[in-house]
Amino acid sequence: MRILFAKYFEIVFWLIALFLLAIFPAAGDFSLCPLHALGFSYCPGCGLGRSIHLAFTGAFIESFKMHPMGIPAIFIIVNRIIRLIKNKITSNHEQSNKPHTTAILV
């Protein structure tokens, strides 16, 4: 089970992240931003999660206003998920096509 989790961790991580961003509205004052937690007033990534959520709800203009990289981030993450799945399928296919060798003990 642990090997299976490690093998598919990144795929599951990105799928869960997109799912959670799609269904949960962003909280007002709560932030996972480490720069915000350290007291910095500016962070180049702040608003990205809210922007992604707004894009999933169809509010594309508001999404762009919240953070211009929100919509491109969705495409980048989905592309990453697709590439990871293709790589797993390809590597599983190559492993199943390897000739089985048996050791001959003399």
Order of alpha helices (4+ residues) and beta strands (2+ residues): alpha-alpha-alpha-alpha-alpha
